[in-house]
Amino acid sequence: MFNLFKKKKPTKPAPPAKTVDTTQDEPDDAITYIYSASVLPEQYQHRRVSIEQWEKADGDIVKKGEHLCKLELENVYGVSIKIEALADGVLEIFKYSSNSVLYPAFLTENEKVCTIYKDADKQKILELKNKRFRNIPIVKPDYFSGTKEIKWESVAGRKKSDSYDTGIYDSFIFFTDDNNWDKLIFTFNNLDNKDFIIFKYPTKDYKLTVGSKISFLFESGEILEFEITNKPHKHSEHSDWGHIFETRVQLIAEELEILKTKTFSRWQIEFAKTGKKITGVIESPDTQFSVNKLAKEYYDLVQREITDYQPLTGKQKNPSDTNPESEECYVYLMIDLTNNYHKIGISNKPEYREKTLQSEKPTIEMLCNKRFPNRKIANSFEQALHQSYADKRIRGEWFNLTDKEVQELKETLTS
């Protein structure tokens, strides 16, 4: 194991902190950082040390020499202490910053601060990502009606100690791609034994009215459209954003399944009164992971907590509509000519899907596709291909395939 500090001159900003080996043995595949005040300059050993800011997060891949976090000495100014990675690996944090002037995250003697795993496997990385994007549920029983209310205390690791404190911890917050600070805020709740997607918005940004539509686009080509049918009501206030209003739209089983399994890529709000639209792009794989994670954990939670849980189906909600599961469907292979990555996806209308992707990136081209009699069979085939090339996955449905693998796929999808 390693101590965090080495003696350094206090008269000017310190260089990145070195670490000092202790007598304890550390496994070859991990480096753990342990705090010890004894290695501080003597005149500072009575000062408390706190984590000022982490520059990396749980599950991040770090390179040797990169800065991990910044530390500060209590009531000492002009001394900058940065901790650097001693090896390439994956980071796990045990001591977080508080981002509070009143309540700093002070370190105690021999406290474990973080570990770098030099040979982390996929399971370990997934474990750390789950820790980083932790969802904390609130299950509140109604003893009179015999139902339960399922909400969230925290979503995707959001907490009051975040450096940008929005005051909203139970929802995702996504900003538009034109930097005008408009935002999409949503979460999942179960109320009166019904599944809902909850939309919130600050009145300083915009106002949702009955008839407004919120759409989610996924990399697979599916589009979920939620139309506001209930008049929004005041939920809370925020010091910077003003009044926060919310409304809810009932979720059906098919929509929840897509939110659990598909990669969320873009969103759009269309306002009923003006026809104006605002949009945003979801580019971060971590963000896409956290949306899938919340949808899965929400579904598992209601399965456990709600007696005889029966989600609403599309057929029940719109009995006159054609069931998209019965329509013919295609599994396709596309290429991005800028990087030679390949996309294995599914769509009822692959030509339309190609045009949609080309509107975002003109270098994407369709190579081939295969028709199936219904979406259920096509989805099973697509998932089997994703599993076969899982070790080649870049993100979502994009893969870094060899020429031989591409040729095999072409033969499979054209036979």
C-alpha positions in Angstrom: 0.0 0.0 0.0 1.0 3.6 -0.4 0.9 6.8 1.6 -0.5 9.9 -0.1 2.2 12.5 0.6 5.9 13.1 0.5 7.5 16.2 2.2 7.6 19.2 -0.1 8.5 22.9 0.3 5.6 24.8 1.7 6.6 28.2 0.3 5.3 27.6 -3.2 2.8 25.4 -4.9 3.8 21.8 -4.6 4.4 19.5 -7.6 2.1 16.5 -8.1 2.3 14.4 -5.0 4.5 11.4 -4.9 3.7 8.3 -2.8 5.7 6.5 -0.2 5.8 2.8 0.1 4.7 1.3 3.5 5.7 -1.9 5.1 2.4 -3.5 4.1 2.3 -5.7 1.1 0.0 -4.8 -1.9 -1.1 -7.2 -4.5 0.7 -6.8 -7.9 -2.6 -6.1 -9.7 -3.7 -3.1 -7.5 -2.3 0.1 -5.9 -4.2 1.4 -2.8 -3.7 5.0 -1.6 -3.6 5.4 2.3 -3.5 8.8 4.0 -0.7 9.5 6.6 -0.1 12.9 8.2 3.4 11.9 9.1 4.7 12.6 5.7 3.5 16.2 5.7 6.0 19.0 6.4 6.5 19.2 10.2 4.8 22.7 10.5 1.7 21.3 8.8 1.3 18.0 10.6 -1.3 19.5 12.9 -3.3 20.7 10.0 -6.2 18.7 8.6 -6.2 17.6 5.0 -9.3 17.3 2.8 -10.3 16.1 -0.6 -11.0 19.3 -2.5 -11.9 17.8 -5.9 -11.7 14.5 -7.8 -10.7 14.9 -11.4 -11.6 11.3 -12.1 -14.6 9.1 -11.2 -15.3 5.5 -10.1 -14.7 3.2 -13.0 -12.6 5.7 -15.0 -9.7 4.3 -16.9 -6.6 6.3 -15.8 -3.1 6.6 -17.2 0.1 6.7 -15.2 0.9 10.3 -14.3 -2.6 11.6 -14.7 -4.0 13.7 -11.9 -6.6 11.9 -9.8 -7.6 14.5 -7.3 -6.7 17.8 -5.6 -6.2 18.2 -1.9 -6.0 21.2 0.4 -4.6 21.9 3.9 -7.0 23.5 6.4 -6.4 27.3 6.7 -3.3 27.1 4.5 -3.3 29.0 1.2 -1.0 28.9 -1.8 -0.1 25.2 -1.4 -1.5 23.0 -4.2 -1.4 19.3 -3.7 -2.3 16.9 -6.5 -2.3 13.2 -6.4 -1.3 11.4 -9.6 -1.8 7.8 -10.9 1.1 5.5 -10.2 0.1 3.1 -13.0 -2.4 2.5 -15.8 -5.6 1.0 -14.6 -9.2 1.5 -13.4 -10.0 3.7 -10.5 -12.2 3.0 -7.5 -12.8 5.9 -5.0 -13.4 5.4 -1.3 -13.2 9.0 0.0 -15.3 11.5 -1.9 -15.0 15.3 -1.9 -17.9 17.2 -0.3 -17.7 20.3 -2.5 -18.7 22.3 0.6 -16.8 25.1 2.2 -18.5 24.5 5.5 -18.1 20.7 5.6 -14.8 19.6 3.8 -14.1 15.9 3.3 -11.3 15.7 5.9 -9.0 12.7 5.8 -8.3 10.6 8.9 -5.0 8.8 9.7 -4.7 5.5 7.7 -7.9 6.2 5.8 -8.2 4.4 2.5 -8.7 7.0 -0.3 -8.7 5.1 -3.6 -7.4 2.0 -5.4 -6.1 1.6 -9.0 -6.7 -1.9 -10.4 -4.1 -2.6 -13.0 -5.7 -5.6 -14.6 -9.4 -5.0 -14.1 -11.7 -7.3 -16.0 -15.1 -6.4 -17.5 -16.9 -7.6 -14.4 -14.9 -5.3 -12.2 -15.4 -2.3 -14.5 -19.2 -3.0 -14.5 -19.2 -3.3 -10.7 -17.5 0.2 -10.4 -19.8 1.8 -12.9 -22.8 0.4 -11.0 -21.3 1.9 -7.8 -20.8 5.3 -9.5 -24.3 5.5 -11.0 -26.1 4.1 -8.0 -29.9 4.5 -7.8 -31.5 4.8 -4.3 -35.2 4.0 -4.3 -37.9 5.1 -1.9 -40.7 2.6 -1.4 -43.6 4.1 0.6 -46.6 1.9 1.4 -50.2 3.3 1.6 -51.8 1.2 4.3 -55.3 2.4 3.5 -55.3 1.6 -0.2 -52.9 -1.4 0.0 -50.7 0.1 -2.7 -47.1 1.3 -2.7 -45.5 4.4 -4.1 -42.1 3.9 -5.7 -39.9 7.0 -6.3 -36.2 7.8 -6.0 -34.0 9.5 -3.5 -31.1 9.6 -5.9 -30.7 8.7 -9.6 -27.4 7.9 -11.3 -25.3 8.8 -8.2 -26.7 12.4 -8.1 -26.2 13.9 -4.6 -26.2 17.1 -2.7 -22.4 17.2 -2.7 -22.3 17.5 -6.5 -20.3 20.6 -7.5 -23.2 21.9 -9.5 -26.1 21.4 -7.1 -29.4 21.5 -9.0 -31.5 20.4 -6.0 -33.0 17.7 -8.2 -31.5 14.3 -7.3 -34.3 11.9 -8.3 -34.1 12.5 -12.1 -31.9 12.7 -15.1 -31.0 16.2 -16.4 -30.0 16.5 -20.0 -29.2 19.8 -21.6 -29.8 20.9 -25.2 -27.1 20.7 -27.8 -27.2 24.4 -28.6 -25.9 25.5 -25.2 -28.9 27.7 -24.3 -29.4 25.9 -21.0 -32.9 24.5 -21.8 -33.1 21.0 -20.3 -34.9 17.7 -20.3 -35.6 16.3 -16.8 -37.3 12.9 -16.3 -37.5 9.9 -14.0 -39.7 6.7 -13.5 -42.2 6.3 -10.7 -44.9 3.7 -9.8 -48.1 5.3 -8.4 -51.3 3.5 -7.7 -49.8 0.4 -9.2 -49.2 2.1 -12.5 -45.9 2.9 -14.3 -45.2 6.5 -15.1 -42.4 8.5 -16.7 -42.3 11.8 -14.8 -41.2 15.0 -16.7 -40.1 18.1 -14.8 -39.2 21.5 -16.1 -38.1 24.9 -14.7 -40.5 27.7 -15.6 -37.5 29.9 -16.3 -36.7 27.7 -19.3 -40.1 26.9 -20.9 -43.6 25.6 -20.1 -45.1 22.3 -21.1 -48.8 22.3 -21.9 -51.3 19.6 -22.7 -50.6 18.4 -26.2 -46.8 19.0 -26.0 -44.8 16.0 -27.1 -41.5 14.6 -25.8 -39.7 12.1 -28.1 -36.7 9.8 -27.4 -34.7 8.4 -30.3 -32.6 5.3 -29.9 -29.6 4.0 -31.9 -31.7 1.0 -33.0 -34.1 3.4 -34.8 -37.0 3.1 -32.3 -38.7 6.4 -31.3 -40.8 6.7 -28.1 -43.2 9.6 -28.1 -44.8 10.8 -24.9 -47.7 13.3 -25.3 -48.6 15.5 -22.3 -52.2 14.8 -21.3 -52.3 16.1 -17.7 -51.8 19.7 -16.8 -48.4 20.1 -15.1 -48.4 21.1 -11.4 -45.8 22.8 -9.2 -43.3 20.4 -7.7 -40.7 22.5 -6.0 -38.6 25.7 -6.2 -35.0 26.1 -7.2 -32.8 29.1 -6.3 -31.5 29.6 -9.8 -34.2 27.9 -11.9 -37.3 29.2 -10.3 -40.5 27.1 -10.0 -40.1 23.4 -10.9 -43.3 21.9 -12.5 -43.9 18.3 -13.2 -46.3 16.1 -15.1 -46.6 12.4 -15.8 -47.3 10.0 -18.7 -48.2 6.4 -18.2 -45.6 4.0 -19.4 -46.4 0.8 -21.3 -44.5 -2.5 -21.1 -43.1 -2.1 -24.6 -41.7 1.4 -23.9 -40.1 0.2 -20.6 -38.4 -2.7 -22.5 -36.9 -0.3 -25.0 -35.7 2.0 -22.2 -34.1 -1.0 -20.5 -32.3 -2.5 -23.5 -31.7 0.1 -26.2 -29.2 2.9 -26.5 -30.7 6.4 -26.0 -29.2 8.8 -28.5 -31.4 11.9 -28.9 -34.4 13.7 -27.4 -36.8 16.4 -28.6 -39.5 18.5 -27.0 -42.2 19.9 -29.3 -44.4 22.6 -27.7 -48.1 22.4 -28.5 -48.8 26.1 -28.4 -46.0 27.4 -30.6 -44.8 24.4 -32.5 -41.2 25.2 -31.4 -38.8 22.3 -30.9 -35.7 21.9 -28.7 -33.4 18.9 -29.0 -30.5 17.3 -27.3 -27.9 14.6 -28.0 -26.9 11.8 -25.6 -23.3 11.1 -26.6 -21.8 9.8 -23.3 -21.7 6.0 -23.0 -21.9 6.5 -19.2 -25.1 8.5 -19.6 -26.6 5.9 -21.9 -25.6 3.2 -19.4 -27.2 5.0 -16.5 -30.6 5.3 -18.3 -30.6 1.6 -19.1 -29.6 0.9 -15.5 -32.4 2.9 -13.9 -35.0 1.4 -16.2 -33.8 -2.1 -15.4 -33.6 -1.4 -11.6 -37.1 0.2 -11.7 -38.6 -2.8 -13.4 -36.9 -5.2 -11.0 -38.1 -3.1 -8.0 -41.8 -3.0 -9.1 -41.6 -6.8 -9.8 -40.5 -7.3 -6.2 -42.6 -4.7 -4.4 -45.9 -4.6 -6.3 -48.2 -7.6 -5.7 -49.5 -9.1 -8.9 -47.7 -6.4 -10.9 -49.3 -6.2 -14.4 -47.8 -3.5 -16.6 -50.0 -1.8 -19.2 -49.4 -3.1 -22.7 -49.6 -1.2 -26.0 -52.6 -3.3 -27.0 -54.4 -2.3 -23.9 -53.5 1.4 -24.3 -54.3 1.5 -28.0 -56.4 -1.5 -28.9 -57.1 -0.3 -32.4 -53.4 0.3 -33.3 -51.4 -2.2 -35.3 -49.0 -4.1 -33.1 -45.5 -3.2 -34.3 -44.2 -6.6 -33.0 -46.3 -8.3 -35.8 -44.8 -6.1 -38.6 -41.9 -7.3 -40.7 -38.6 -6.2 -39.4 -35.0 -6.0 -40.6 -31.5 -6.6 -39.1 -29.0 -4.4 -40.9 -25.3 -3.8 -41.1 -24.0 -0.3 -41.7 -20.5 1.3 -41.9 -19.1 4.6 -40.8 -16.5 5.4 -43.5 -14.6 7.9 -41.3 -13.5 5.2 -38.8 -14.5 1.9 -40.4 -16.7 1.0 -37.5 -19.8 -1.1 -38.2 -23.3 -0.9 -36.7 -25.5 -4.0 -36.2 -29.0 -2.8 -35.7 -32.7 -3.5 -36.1 -35.5 -1.4 -37.8 -38.9 -1.8 -39.4 -37.8 0.6 -42.1 -34.0 0.3 -42.6 -33.9 2.8 -45.5 -35.5 5.5 -43.3 -33.1 4.6 -40.5 -30.1 5.0 -42.8 -31.4 8.5 -43.8 -31.9 9.4 -40.2 -28.3 8.5 -39.3 -27.0 10.2 -42.4 -28.7 13.4 -41.4 -26.4 13.4 -38.3 -23.3 11.9 -40.0 -23.3 11.7 -43.9 -20.5 9.1 -43.9 -22.7 6.3 -42.6 -23.8 3.8 -45.3 -26.0 0.7 -45.4 -24.1 -2.5 -46.4 -26.9 -5.0 -46.3 -30.0 -6.1 -44.3 -32.1 -9.2 -43.8 -35.9 -9.3 -43.5 -37.7 -11.2 -40.7 -41.5 -11.9 -40.4 -41.8 -10.0 -37.1 -39.8 -7.8 -34.7 -39.6 -10.5 -32.0 -37.6 -12.9 -34.2 -35.5 -10.0 -35.6 -34.7 -8.8 -32.1 -33.5 -12.3 -31.1 -31.3 -12.5 -34.2 -29.8 -9.0 -33.5 -29.1 -9.8 -29.9 -27.3 -13.1 -30.9 -25.1 -11.1 -33.3 -24.3 -8.5 -30.6 -23.3 -11.3 -28.2 -21.1 -13.0 -30.9 -19.1 -9.8 -31.3 -19.3 -8.5 -27.7 -15.5 -8.3 -27.4 -15.5 -6.0 -30.5 -18.0 -3.5 -29.2 -17.0 0.2 -29.2 -20.3 1.6 -27.8 -24.0 0.7 -28.2 -24.5 -1.0 -31.5 -21.1 0.0 -33.0 -18.4 -2.6 -33.4 -14.7 -2.6 -34.6 -14.8 -5.7 -36.9 -12.2 -7.3 -39.0 -12.6 -7.7 -42.8 -13.3 -11.4 -42.3 -16.0 -10.7 -39.7 -17.6 -8.1 -42.0 -17.6 -10.6 -44.8 -19.2 -13.3 -42.6 -21.9 -10.8 -41.5 -22.6 -9.9 -45.1 -23.0 -13.6 -46.1 -25.3 -14.1 -43.0 -27.5 -11.1 -43.8 -27.9 -11.8 -47.5 -28.4 -15.6 -47.5 
